Amino acid sequence: MSDKPDGQGLTADLVPREAWAAVESDDKTIGLDHNVIASEGSTFATYTVPAGKTFYATEIAFSIHAPAGGTKNIPKIGVMFLASPTINQYIIGLGGNGGGSLVFVTPVPIAAGVQLWVIIENWSEANAEVSAHVRGYEV
């Protein structure tokens, strides 16, 4: 253990990322919850990384299922993308029946000023209720 605390109570020479992020950063969740979209429809949420900050994405996740009173006997296939019009690229995509998630072993850094889109598409044959999130931290 180091004898030089960082001012936040962390005194180890090597600190697990989760412990460091808990005291040195702001946790962020970007996304949307419980939106009903039509078959072959899509929706998205936006977020711009503030000046002087870097957003580190650590996980993406989405769910897709029948809305209340909806058709439950057909697969609910969806895809989710993290994209940015600022840097003109898709950063990562994920698809599945019912949803899916992916945790990044190494966080994906996204620079200040970059606008992010969290996009979800319904590839099912019926309306679906969807949620999609990107989680991480900002320093």
Disulfide bonds with the S-S distance in Angstrom:
none
